Amino acid sequence: MHRHELSVLNALKEKKKLSLEQLLKESGLGRDEAMWALGNLAAQGFVKMEKEEGAEVRISDEGREYAKNGLPESRLLKRIGERGMRLDEIGNKQDQIGFSWAKKKGLVDVAGGMLKLNDKGKHAAYAGLEAETVLRALEKDERSYKQYRGNAAMKELEQRKLVEVRSSESVGSAEITHQGVLALAKEKQNEEMIEALDRKMIKSRSWADKKFTPYNIKAPVEPAAVAARHPLRRTIDDIRQAYLSLGFTEVSGPIIEPAFWVFDYLFVPQDHPARDVQDTFFLGRPDSLNVEYTGLVDRVKKEHETAWHGEWSRQVAMQAVARTHTTSVSGRYINKITSEINAGKKFEMPIKLFTIGRNLRNETIDPRHIADFYQHDGIVIGRGLTLANLFDILIKLYKGIGIGNLRFKPMYYPFVEPGVQLLGKHGDEWIELGGAGVIRKEITGIERSKINVLAWGPGVERILLVKKKIDSVASLYGSSVGWLREMEGA
């Protein structure tokens, strides 16, 4: 008999019957070890197990926010107060949700364009809503669910998907049987059972006169959550697959760059606001990085001073920065390929490249902005390319990612002319996904009649916003395992 089984039987022999928690304490076994042993012993009729019905409660991110700040209808009741509130003051999404639930619960009356609390609403505003009380209790201790089981407020929270209740079955207690007592009495305590063979046993054949521990693959164990890829990682994989399916080749580049590749080569003026310390992270060690291509640096200097009518500083261009966009990678490859074309090298056109990577900006955190984010950049180098080709590629690309509804509107970006902003729909609102356009000849160094370069650089996290998988890009960087499991199918 396995030592874990012996531990369980010895513990039960002393107490006859134990709860699972007591058994773990008495036997010194871990939960999985005890469950495995109990399964084996129950199959042989040596123990009896009593099952216990239970439930696991998970609070959604929205539910946790309401537990902290109050349900939308509760917040609305406080705003209405004694004086009332005009209907046209209900503007944001939270107010709309609050109004809907306040009406449904019969807490407010509407007359003459005014919203007022009725007696029930006044009492709720004073005493609080039961659903809010239950939600806060669950947020403090999810095990308190038992006292609210079947409660109308609990049902409401489930209906609103603020909490999820999953039924579970576990071992409540275990009891040794008469057969178990006899089996334990017959068991030779000094008999060695081999759990695993090692090199020494095989070489000496010491296993030949011993017994092997039997295994029961049907023995119950504690449920384990299946591993899942993070939604952001799945989105990046989807983007990569969409590019590859359109014949693009993936490239990459450094995150730490001289400002030259992040700004100057891309025709961003040295006094442009995007270069300010408010947006860009400048490094202290090293505080500068050199660019090897002297001819290129001289050409960029000339283009800047001609176009922007000011002195161009090499020192500013060589400042070490954390890249603010992956367009710096595209810039490196545009320079490499166009330089080779100018040198007479022949390429099969069009050349299609893409990159996906992290960027850093000194952003104020809000539902659409974070300081550390991902971006995907694409370029197509060829002859006779126009905005029509750009739109066609982006529509096909985003359709491959799962977004079929896009808009384009004119927009200024220093490195493209013409430039467009790519928009996706988030709820009732169109939000920016990124910029795109035709790369300026000041960057390529080649007349457009010979070579055109199409380029774009949308954000990755915003794709999940548009696909309605998240409400805030910051939620992708939280530490909630429960949230990740909820997003497995996203």
C-alpha positions as CSV (number, residue, x, y, z in Angstrom):
1,M,0.0,0.0,0.0
2,H,1.3,3.5,-0.9
3,R,2.6,5.6,2.0
4,H,0.0,8.3,1.2
5,E,-2.8,5.7,1.6
6,L,-1.2,4.5,4.8
7,S,-1.1,8.1,6.1
8,V,-4.8,8.6,5.3
9,L,-5.9,5.3,6.9
10,N,-3.8,5.9,10.0
11,A,-5.3,9.3,10.4
12,L,-8.9,8.0,9.9
13,K,-8.3,5.0,12.2
14,E,-7.7,7.4,15.1
15,K,-10.7,9.7,14.4
16,K,-13.0,7.3,12.4
17,K,-14.3,10.3,10.4
18,L,-12.6,13.6,9.4
19,S,-13.4,16.6,7.2
20,L,-11.0,17.1,4.4
21,E,-9.3,20.0,6.1
22,Q,-8.9,17.9,9.3
23,L,-7.6,15.0,7.3
24,L,-4.9,17.2,5.7
25,K,-3.8,18.4,9.1
26,E,-3.8,14.9,10.7
27,S,-2.1,13.1,7.8
28,G,0.4,15.9,6.9
29,L,-0.4,15.4,3.3
30,G,-1.0,18.0,0.6
31,R,-4.5,18.4,-0.9
32,D,-3.6,16.6,-4.2
33,E,-1.8,13.8,-2.3
34,A,-4.7,13.2,0.0
35,M,-7.3,13.3,-2.8
36,W,-5.2,10.8,-4.8
37,A,-5.0,8.5,-1.8
38,L,-8.7,8.8,-1.0
39,G,-9.7,8.0,-4.6
40,N,-7.6,4.8,-4.4
41,L,-8.9,3.8,-1.0
42,A,-12.6,4.5,-1.9
43,A,-12.2,2.4,-5.1
44,Q,-11.1,-0.5,-2.9
45,G,-13.9,0.0,-0.4
46,F,-11.5,1.0,2.4
47,V,-13.0,4.5,2.9
48,K,-16.3,6.2,2.4
49,M,-16.4,9.8,1.1
50,E,-19.2,12.3,1.5
51,K,-19.5,14.9,-1.3
52,E,-20.1,18.5,-0.5
53,E,-21.9,20.9,-2.9
54,G,-20.3,24.3,-3.1
55,A,-19.8,27.3,-5.3
56,E,-17.0,29.5,-6.5
57,V,-17.8,33.2,-6.9
58,R,-15.9,35.5,-9.2
59,I,-16.4,39.2,-9.3
60,S,-15.9,40.9,-12.7
61,D,-13.6,44.0,-13.1
62,E,-16.8,46.1,-13.5
63,G,-18.2,44.6,-10.3
64,R,-15.0,45.4,-8.4
65,E,-15.2,49.0,-9.6
66,Y,-18.8,49.2,-8.5
67,A,-17.9,47.7,-5.1
68,K,-15.4,50.5,-4.7
69,N,-17.4,53.4,-6.0
70,G,-21.0,52.3,-5.8
71,L,-23.5,51.0,-8.4
72,P,-24.4,53.5,-11.2
73,E,-28.0,53.9,-9.9
74,S,-26.7,54.5,-6.4
75,R,-24.4,57.3,-7.6
76,L,-27.3,58.7,-9.7
77,L,-29.6,58.8,-6.7
78,K,-27.1,60.8,-4.7
79,R,-26.8,63.3,-7.6
80,I,-30.5,63.7,-7.9
81,G,-30.9,64.3,-4.2
82,E,-33.8,66.5,-2.9
83,R,-33.6,69.0,-5.7
84,G,-34.0,66.7,-8.6
85,M,-32.1,66.6,-11.9
86,R,-32.9,67.5,-15.5
87,L,-33.1,64.6,-18.0
88,D,-30.7,66.3,-20.3
89,E,-28.0,66.1,-17.6
90,I,-27.9,62.4,-18.1
91,G,-25.0,62.2,-20.5
92,N,-22.3,59.6,-19.9
93,K,-22.6,55.9,-20.0
94,Q,-22.6,55.4,-16.3
95,D,-25.5,57.8,-15.9
96,Q,-27.4,56.0,-18.6
97,I,-26.9,52.7,-16.9
98,G,-27.8,54.2,-13.5
99,F,-31.0,55.7,-15.0
100,S,-32.0,52.4,-16.6
101,W,-31.7,50.5,-13.3
102,A,-33.3,53.2,-11.2
103,K,-36.3,53.2,-13.5
104,K,-36.4,49.4,-13.4
105,K,-36.3,49.3,-9.6
106,G,-39.0,52.0,-9.4
107,L,-36.7,54.5,-7.5
108,V,-37.3,57.6,-9.6
109,D,-40.2,59.4,-11.3
110,V,-40.0,61.5,-14.5
111,A,-42.2,64.6,-15.0
112,G,-41.8,67.7,-17.1
113,G,-38.3,66.8,-18.2
114,M,-37.2,66.4,-14.5
115,L,-36.0,63.4,-12.7
116,K,-37.0,63.1,-9.0
117,L,-36.7,60.5,-6.3
118,N,-39.9,58.9,-5.1
119,D,-40.3,57.6,-1.5
120,K,-38.7,54.3,-2.4
121,G,-35.8,56.1,-4.1
122,K,-35.3,58.4,-1.0
123,H,-35.1,55.4,1.3
124,A,-32.6,53.7,-1.1
125,A,-30.5,56.9,-1.2
126,Y,-30.5,57.1,2.6
127,A,-30.2,53.4,3.5
128,G,-28.3,52.1,0.5
129,L,-29.1,49.4,-2.1
130,E,-29.0,45.8,-1.0
131,A,-27.3,44.7,-4.2
132,E,-24.5,47.2,-3.4
133,T,-24.2,45.9,0.2
134,V,-23.9,42.3,-1.1
135,L,-21.4,43.2,-3.8
136,R,-19.1,44.9,-1.2
137,A,-19.4,42.0,1.1
138,L,-18.4,39.6,-1.7
139,E,-15.5,41.8,-2.7
140,K,-14.1,41.6,0.9
141,D,-14.7,37.9,1.2
142,E,-16.0,35.8,-1.8
143,R,-16.8,32.9,0.7
144,S,-19.6,35.0,2.2
145,Y,-21.6,34.0,-0.8
146,K,-23.2,31.2,1.2
147,Q,-25.2,33.6,3.4
148,Y,-26.6,35.4,0.3
149,R,-27.5,32.2,-1.7
150,G,-30.9,32.6,-3.3
151,N,-31.1,36.2,-2.2
152,A,-32.8,38.6,-4.8
153,A,-29.8,41.0,-4.6
154,M,-27.5,38.1,-5.4
155,K,-29.6,37.1,-8.4
156,E,-29.5,40.7,-9.6
157,L,-25.7,40.8,-9.5
158,E,-25.5,37.6,-11.4
159,Q,-28.0,38.9,-14.0
160,R,-25.9,42.0,-14.5
161,K,-22.8,39.8,-14.9
162,L,-21.1,41.7,-12.0
163,V,-20.5,38.3,-10.3
164,E,-20.4,34.8,-11.7
165,V,-21.3,31.8,-9.5
166,R,-19.9,28.4,-10.6
167,S,-21.1,25.3,-8.9
168,S,-18.5,22.9,-7.6
169,E,-18.3,19.6,-5.8
170,S,-15.7,18.7,-3.3
171,V,-15.0,16.1,-0.6
172,G,-16.7,17.1,2.6
173,S,-15.5,14.3,4.8
174,A,-14.0,10.8,4.7
175,E,-14.6,7.8,7.0
176,I,-12.7,4.5,7.3
177,T,-14.7,1.4,6.7
178,H,-14.4,-2.0,8.4
179,Q,-12.6,-3.3,5.4
180,G,-10.2,-0.4,5.7
181,V,-9.5,-1.2,9.3
182,L,-8.7,-4.8,8.4
183,A,-6.5,-3.8,5.4
184,L,-4.5,-1.5,7.7
185,A,-4.1,-4.2,10.3
186,K,-2.7,-6.6,7.6
187,E,-0.4,-4.1,6.0
188,K,3.2,-4.7,6.8
189,Q,4.6,-1.4,7.9
190,N,8.1,-2.3,6.9
191,E,7.3,-3.5,3.4
192,E,8.9,-1.3,0.8
193,M,6.9,-0.2,-2.2
194,I,8.7,1.2,-5.2
195,E,7.3,4.4,-6.5
196,A,9.9,5.1,-9.2
197,L,12.9,3.3,-10.6
198,D,16.3,4.9,-10.5
199,R,19.6,4.1,-12.2
200,K,21.0,2.3,-9.1
201,M,18.0,0.0,-8.8
202,I,18.1,-0.9,-12.4
203,K,21.8,-1.7,-12.3
204,S,21.6,-3.8,-9.1
205,R,18.2,-5.3,-9.9
206,S,17.1,-4.6,-6.3
207,W,13.6,-4.0,-7.6
208,A,13.2,-7.7,-8.5
209,D,11.9,-8.9,-5.1
210,K,9.9,-5.8,-4.3
211,K,6.4,-4.6,-5.1
212,F,5.5,-1.5,-7.2
213,T,3.0,1.1,-6.1
214,P,-0.2,0.8,-8.1
215,Y,-1.6,3.9,-9.8
216,N,-5.2,4.9,-10.2
217,I,-5.5,7.3,-13.0
218,K,-9.2,7.9,-12.2
219,A,-8.5,9.2,-8.7
220,P,-10.1,12.6,-8.1
221,V,-7.8,15.7,-7.8
222,E,-8.5,19.3,-7.2
223,P,-9.6,21.1,-10.3
224,A,-6.8,23.0,-12.0
225,A,-7.3,26.0,-14.3
226,V,-6.0,25.4,-17.9
227,A,-3.2,27.7,-19.0
228,A,-4.3,30.4,-21.5
229,R,-2.5,32.8,-23.7
230,H,-2.8,36.4,-22.8
231,P,-5.4,38.3,-24.9
232,L,-2.7,40.8,-26.0
233,R,-0.4,38.0,-27.0
234,R,-3.2,36.4,-29.0
235,T,-3.9,39.7,-30.7
236,I,-0.2,40.1,-31.7
237,D,-0.2,36.6,-33.1
238,D,-3.4,37.4,-35.1
239,I,-1.8,40.6,-36.5
240,R,1.4,38.6,-37.5
241,Q,-0.7,36.0,-39.2
242,A,-2.7,38.6,-41.1
243,Y,0.5,40.2,-42.4
244,L,2.1,36.9,-43.4
245,S,-1.1,35.9,-45.3
246,L,-0.7,39.1,-47.4
247,G,2.9,38.2,-48.3
248,F,4.7,40.5,-45.8
249,T,8.1,39.7,-44.3
250,E,8.7,40.5,-40.6
251,V,11.6,42.7,-39.5
252,S,12.7,44.2,-36.1
253,G,14.8,46.9,-34.6
254,P,16.1,48.2,-31.3
255,I,13.9,49.8,-28.6
256,I,16.7,52.2,-27.6
257,E,17.6,54.5,-30.5
258,P,19.3,57.8,-31.3
259,A,16.6,60.4,-31.8
260,F,17.8,60.5,-35.4
261,W,15.9,57.3,-36.3
262,V,12.9,58.1,-34.2
263,F,12.4,61.7,-35.3
264,D,15.0,63.3,-37.6
265,Y,15.1,60.7,-40.4
266,L,11.3,60.8,-40.3
267,F,11.3,64.5,-41.1
268,V,10.1,65.5,-37.6
269,P,11.4,69.1,-36.8
270,Q,13.8,69.3,-33.9
271,D,11.4,71.8,-32.2
272,H,8.3,69.5,-32.7
273,P,6.2,69.1,-29.5
274,A,6.4,65.3,-29.8
275,R,10.1,65.5,-29.0
276,D,9.5,67.3,-25.7
277,V,10.4,65.6,-22.4
278,Q,6.6,65.4,-21.7
279,D,6.3,62.7,-24.4
280,T,9.7,61.2,-24.9
281,F,11.9,59.2,-22.4
282,F,15.5,60.4,-22.7
283,L,18.3,58.2,-21.5
284,G,21.0,59.2,-19.1
285,R,23.4,56.3,-19.7
286,P,24.2,56.4,-22.5
287,D,23.0,59.9,-23.1
288,S,23.8,59.7,-26.9
289,L,24.2,57.1,-29.6
290,N,26.0,57.6,-32.9
291,V,24.6,57.1,-36.5
292,E,27.2,55.6,-38.8
293,Y,25.9,56.8,-42.1
294,T,27.7,60.2,-42.5
295,G,26.2,60.8,-46.0
296,L,22.7,60.1,-44.7
297,V,23.1,62.5,-41.7
298,D,24.3,65.2,-44.0
299,R,21.4,64.7,-46.3
300,V,18.9,64.8,-43.4
301,K,20.5,68.0,-42.0
302,K,20.1,69.6,-45.4
303,E,16.5,68.6,-45.8
304,H,15.6,69.9,-42.3
305,E,17.3,73.2,-42.7
306,T,15.8,73.8,-46.1
307,A,12.2,72.8,-45.1
308,W,12.1,74.1,-41.5
309,H,14.3,77.2,-42.0
310,G,16.4,76.7,-38.8
311,E,19.7,75.3,-37.7
312,W,19.8,71.5,-37.4
313,S,21.7,70.1,-34.3
314,R,23.6,66.9,-34.7
315,Q,23.8,66.7,-30.8
316,V,20.0,66.8,-30.5
317,A,19.7,64.1,-33.3
318,M,22.1,61.8,-31.4
319,Q,20.3,61.9,-28.1
320,A,19.6,58.4,-26.8
321,V,15.8,57.9,-26.4
322,A,13.3,55.0,-25.9
323,R,11.5,54.8,-29.2
324,T,8.1,56.4,-29.2
325,H,6.9,54.4,-32.2
326,T,7.9,51.3,-34.3
327,T,8.2,53.6,-37.3
328,S,11.8,53.9,-36.4
329,V,12.2,50.3,-37.5
330,S,10.4,51.1,-40.8
331,G,12.7,54.1,-41.2
332,R,15.8,52.0,-40.9
333,Y,14.6,49.6,-43.6
334,I,13.3,52.4,-45.9
335,N,16.8,53.9,-45.8
336,K,18.5,50.5,-46.3
337,I,16.4,49.5,-49.3
338,T,16.3,53.0,-51.0
339,S,20.1,53.3,-50.6
340,E,20.6,50.0,-52.4
341,I,18.1,51.0,-55.1
342,N,20.1,54.3,-55.6
343,A,23.3,52.2,-55.8
344,G,21.8,50.2,-58.7
345,K,20.6,47.1,-56.9
346,K,17.5,45.4,-58.5
347,F,14.6,44.3,-56.3
348,E,11.4,42.5,-57.1
349,M,8.7,45.0,-56.4
350,P,6.7,45.5,-54.3
351,I,8.7,45.0,-51.2
352,K,6.4,44.4,-48.2
353,L,7.7,44.5,-44.6
354,F,6.2,44.7,-41.1
355,T,7.2,44.9,-37.5
356,I,5.4,44.5,-34.2
357,G,7.0,45.8,-31.0
358,R,6.9,47.8,-27.8
359,N,7.2,51.5,-27.5
360,L,7.5,54.0,-24.6
361,R,5.9,57.4,-24.2
362,N,5.5,59.6,-21.1
363,E,1.7,59.5,-21.5
364,T,-1.0,60.3,-19.0
365,I,-2.8,57.0,-18.3
366,D,-6.4,56.8,-19.4
367,P,-8.7,54.2,-21.1
368,R,-6.9,54.7,-24.4
369,H,-3.4,55.7,-23.4
370,I,-0.6,53.9,-21.5
371,A,3.1,54.6,-21.2
372,D,4.3,51.2,-22.4
373,F,2.4,49.9,-25.4
374,Y,2.6,47.9,-28.6
375,Q,2.4,49.1,-32.2
376,H,2.5,47.3,-35.6
377,D,4.2,49.1,-38.5
378,G,4.0,48.2,-42.2
379,I,5.6,49.5,-45.3
380,V,5.2,48.7,-49.0
381,I,7.9,49.9,-51.4
382,G,7.1,49.9,-55.1
383,R,6.3,51.9,-58.2
384,G,3.1,53.8,-58.9
385,L,1.6,53.2,-55.4
386,T,-1.3,55.4,-54.3
387,L,-3.7,56.0,-51.4
388,A,-6.0,53.5,-53.1
389,N,-3.4,50.8,-52.7
390,L,-2.9,51.8,-49.1
391,F,-6.6,51.7,-48.2
392,D,-6.9,48.3,-50.0
393,I,-4.0,46.8,-48.0
394,L,-5.3,48.2,-44.6
395,I,-8.9,46.9,-45.2
396,K,-7.6,43.4,-46.1
397,L,-5.2,43.5,-43.1
398,Y,-7.8,44.5,-40.6
399,K,-10.3,42.1,-42.0
400,G,-7.8,39.3,-41.3
401,I,-7.5,40.6,-37.7
402,G,-11.3,40.5,-37.4
403,I,-12.2,44.2,-37.9
404,G,-14.3,44.9,-41.0
405,N,-15.5,48.4,-40.3
406,L,-12.8,51.1,-40.9
407,R,-12.8,54.8,-41.7
408,F,-10.1,57.0,-43.1
409,K,-9.8,60.8,-42.7
410,P,-7.1,63.3,-43.8
411,M,-4.5,64.0,-41.1
412,Y,-1.1,65.7,-40.9
413,Y,1.9,63.6,-40.0
414,P,5.5,65.0,-40.6
415,F,6.7,61.9,-42.4
416,V,3.9,61.3,-44.9
417,E,2.2,63.4,-47.6
418,P,-0.7,62.8,-48.0
419,G,-1.5,61.5,-44.6
420,V,-4.6,59.8,-43.2
421,Q,-5.9,58.7,-39.8
422,L,-7.2,55.2,-39.5
423,L,-10.4,54.9,-37.4
424,G,-12.2,52.0,-35.8
425,K,-15.6,51.9,-34.1
426,H,-15.7,51.6,-30.3
427,G,-19.3,51.4,-29.2
428,D,-21.0,54.5,-30.7
429,E,-17.7,56.3,-31.2
430,W,-15.0,56.2,-33.9
431,I,-11.6,56.1,-32.3
432,E,-8.1,56.5,-33.7
433,L,-6.2,53.3,-34.5
434,G,-3.2,55.0,-36.0
435,G,-1.7,57.0,-38.8
436,A,-0.9,56.1,-42.4
437,G,0.2,57.7,-45.7
438,V,2.7,58.0,-48.5
439,I,6.3,58.5,-47.2
440,R,7.7,61.9,-48.3
441,K,10.5,62.0,-50.9
442,E,12.6,64.0,-48.3
443,I,12.8,60.7,-46.4
444,T,13.4,58.2,-49.2
445,G,15.7,60.5,-51.2
446,I,14.1,59.2,-54.4
447,E,11.5,61.0,-56.6
448,R,8.0,59.6,-56.3
449,S,7.9,59.1,-60.1
450,K,10.5,56.3,-59.5
451,I,9.6,54.8,-56.1
452,N,6.7,55.2,-53.7
453,V,6.6,54.0,-50.1
454,L,3.3,53.4,-48.3
455,A,3.5,53.3,-44.5
456,W,1.2,52.9,-41.5
457,G,1.7,52.5,-37.7
458,P,-1.5,51.7,-35.7
459,G,-1.6,50.7,-32.0
460,V,-2.1,47.0,-31.0
461,E,-4.0,47.4,-27.7
462,R,-6.7,49.6,-29.4
463,I,-7.6,46.6,-31.6
464,L,-9.1,45.0,-28.5
465,L,-11.0,48.2,-27.7
466,V,-12.6,48.1,-31.2
467,K,-13.3,44.4,-30.9
468,K,-15.2,45.2,-27.7
469,K,-13.0,42.9,-25.6
470,I,-11.9,45.5,-23.2
471,D,-13.0,49.0,-22.0
472,S,-9.5,50.3,-21.1
473,V,-6.1,49.4,-22.6
474,A,-4.7,49.6,-19.0
475,S,-6.7,46.5,-18.1
476,L,-4.4,44.4,-20.3
477,Y,-1.6,45.0,-17.9
478,G,-3.3,44.1,-14.7
479,S,-2.5,41.1,-12.5
480,S,-6.0,39.5,-12.2
481,V,-5.8,35.8,-13.0
482,G,-9.6,35.7,-12.8
483,W,-9.9,38.4,-15.5
484,L,-7.5,36.4,-17.7
485,R,-9.6,33.3,-17.4
486,E,-12.7,35.2,-18.2
487,M,-11.0,36.5,-21.4
488,E,-9.9,33.0,-22.6
489,G,-12.4,33.1,-25.4
490,A,-11.8,36.8,-26.3
